[in-house]
Amino acid sequence: MLKFDNTWRFASPGPISSEVLDEFFEIIGKIARYRQEVFEHFKTAFASTNGSVPSRSSNASWAHTDLLSYMRQASANAPLFIEAFYEACESLDDPTPDHNIINGVLAKHQVNYRIDPPELKLLHSGQSIAHPQAPPSLEESAQELIHTSFSESQKMLTEGRYRPAVQELLWLLETVSTAFQGLPQADESSIKSKYFNKIVEELRNKNQGTTLNQVLSWVQTLHGYLSAPAGGGIRHGMHLKEGFTITENEARLYCNLITSYITYLLAEHARLKS
């Protein structure tokens, strides 16, 4: 049994979504390959969430149908539903999804639970970070890149992969900075630098005394800290003796900060281009 708040076993904290149910049902079908014994195995697991003992179905087809019925009943309690699927997979001799794959499904459907064996954790801080909106001033391919990168970071964050989640957004921040190349400035010059640090320095020099200058100084500070091996250790590796493991709260803080900077820079890009 997974370890979680005992009250969840007797009072549901909420249902599982139909999308997760459908995906798990599809996965079971792939595991079973229409073998009745596998369907019966999962039937027993999901029936147990309601204290039921299922009778054996007459054939594989009915076992498949009956399994879906038990899964729908179990879906009223998300933690018990997740536990039933995980435990059934773990106790089966066949190749089955591990907890990382299960977490991936939960993350994809924005379910705020994560299996961290032997625990099932509720992601209290799992509210979605505001998605940076790419302005129309960027080409469609650039807008798609921003959306894809941000979504990938959110997925990794929900899965508990904190360092790569921050790393993805740090990469996106560096990528967004290149959009300023060639943009006209107040002094009628344009940004000629090609790399992140140089672009930021040039933008600051050409926008002294402005909010953009101040924001870019914060960007440099955060970027420098996260790049340092003895600091965040995100970009250039972590110092084996002086580095430290990033926590969930830290990862969410960094992701929120980087996202706010990206959002601001995208708005500034649209302003300067207009």
N, C-alpha and C positions, 0 to 999 in steps of 0.2 A: 504493500500500500504506500502511496505517496503521502508525505507529511504536509498537512496544511491545517488551517484554522478548523478545529473540530466542529464548530457550529455550522460550517458549510455542509456537513453530512446530514444535518437535520433541518436546516432552513436554507433554501437555495439563495445564493447571492445574486442570481440572475441566470438566464438561459444561455445556451450556446446558439450561435447563429445557424440558420438553415444552410448557409454557404459552407460552413465548416462541416456540418453533418454530411452534406452531399460529397464533399471532398474525401472525408474519412471513409464513407461508404464505398466510394470509387476505389480507394486504396485497398480496402478489404477485398474487393472483387479481384484486384490484381494479385493479392497474396493468395487468395483461395483458388483461383483458376477453376472455379466452379466445383470445388471439392466440398461436399456437404460437411465433412468433419470440421473444416475451418470455419464455415458459417456458424456451425453449432458452438464452436469455441467462443466466437465473438458474441453470439446470442447470449450465452451464459454470463459473459462479462457485463454486458449492458443491462441485462435483466436484473443483475444483482444490485444495481444502483437503486432499484425500487423494492429490494427485498424479495424479488420473485425468483422462482426456479422454473425455467422454461421446459416444456415437454419437447421431445425430439420431433422434428418435422418429418413428414412422410417421404420427402425427397429433397434433392439439392435446390430445386426451383422454389419449393415452399420455404426451405430454410433461408434462402436469400430474401424472400418476401417478409418472412417473420422477423428476420434480423433488422430490417429497416423499421418495422413497427416498434421493436424494442429500443432502437436507437432514437426514434422520435420521442418515446416516453422518457428516455434518459436525458434528452436535450434540455429538459426543464431546469436541470442543475448543471451548470457549466463545469465546475470542478470535478464532480463525479463522472461526468461524461468524458472529460479529458483523461481522468485516472483510469476509467474502464478501458479506453482504447490503448493507452500506454501499457497498462498491466497485461492486457491480452496479447499485445505485440511482444512484450518481454518474455512471456511464458510459452510462446510458440516456437517450435523448432525451426520453422521455415524462416527464410530471410525476411525481415520486417523493418519498417522505418525506426530509426533511433530517435532519441529525444530532440536532437537538433533538427531533424526533418519535421517532426511534429510541431516544434516551436516555429519553424518556417511557415507552416500552414496557418498557425494561430496569428503570426505577425502579418501575414498577407491579408488576412481578413480583420485585422485590427482588434483582435481579442487580447485583452490586457492580462493574460496569464502566461507564465513561462515555466517549463519544467526544468528544474535545476536539481537533478537527482541527489538525494532522495526527496526533494521538496517540490511542491507546486507553489509558485509565488505569484501573488497578485501585484501587478505593476502599478503601485499607487501613483507614481509620477508619470504614468503612461499616456497622459494627454498628448495629442499630436502637437508637434511644433508647427507654428504657422508656416505654411508653404510660401517661399519667395515667388512672387509673380513676375515673370519675365515680361518686360515692356514690349510693345509692338515695334520699338526701334531696333530690336534684335531680329535677325533672320530666324525663320521657322526652325531650322536645324539647331540653332543655338538655344532657342526656347525649349526644344525637345531635350537637349542635353542637360539643361538645368533641371527640368522636371525629372528626368531619369536618375540623375545623380542624387537629387534630394530624396527621391522615393527609396533608392537603394540604401541611403544612410538611415532613413527611418526604419527600414526593415531590419538592418543590422542592429540598430539601437534596441528595438523591441525583442530581438533574439538574444540580447545580452552580449553582443559582440561590440563592446564599447569603443575600443581603440580604433578598429577599422571604420566604425560609424563616424567618429570625429575626423579621421583621416580623409574620408570621402568628402566631407564638407570643406575641409581645409584645401583639398585639391580643387573643389568647385570655386572657392574664394580666389585662388590663384588664377583659375581659368577665367572667371568673370573680369578680373583686372585687365586682361588682355583686350577687352572690348573698348578700352579707353585709348588704344593706339590710334593715332591720327585724328582724334577728336579735337576740335578747336577750343582754345582756352580764352580767358578774359583778356589776355595780352595779345590776342590774335595769332598766337603760336599754336602748335599742336604737340601732342604727346608722341615722342619718337622712340622711347625705350621699348624693349621687347620682353623683359622678364619682370616678375612680380615685384621684387624689392626696388628695382630701378623705376618701374612704372609708379609705384607708390611715392617714392622720393620726388620724382618729377612732378607728380600731381600736387604734392604738398608745397613744393617750391613755387608753383604757379598759382596756388590758392591760399596764400598766407592770410591769416586772420579770418578764415571762414569756417563754417561747420564742417565742410568737407576735409579741411586740413586737420581739425581736431579728431574727427572720426578715423582718419587714416593713421593718426598717431596711435590710437587705441588698437587699430588693426595690426600695426607693426609690433606693438607690445605683445599682443596675444599670439601672433604668428611666430614671433621670436621665442616666446616661452614654450609653445607647443613643438617647435622645431628642435629645441635644445635637448640633447641626450639626458642631461641631469634635471631637465624641467619636465614638460609634458611627455617628451620622448615619442611624439607622434610621427614626425616627419623624417628625422634622421636616425631613428633607432633609439633605444633606451639604454642608459648607462647601467651596466650589470650590478654595480655596487651602490650607486647613488639614486638610480631611477626607482620608480614605484608604479604599482598597478593602478590603472585608472578605475574609479568606481562609477556606479550608475549615476549618482548625483552629479559627479564631476563631468561625466560624458554629456549629460543633458544640459548642464550649464554651458559647456563649450559649444555644443550644437546650437543652443539658443543664441549665444553671442555671435557665432559665425553667421547664422542665418539672418540675424538682424543687420549685420554689416553687409551681407550680400544684398538684402532687400534695399538698404539705403543706397548702395553703389549702383544698383540697377535703376533706381529712380533718378539718381544723378546722371547716369548715362543718358537716359531719356531726355532729361532737361538740357544737357549740353548739346545733344544731337539736334534738338529742336531749335 
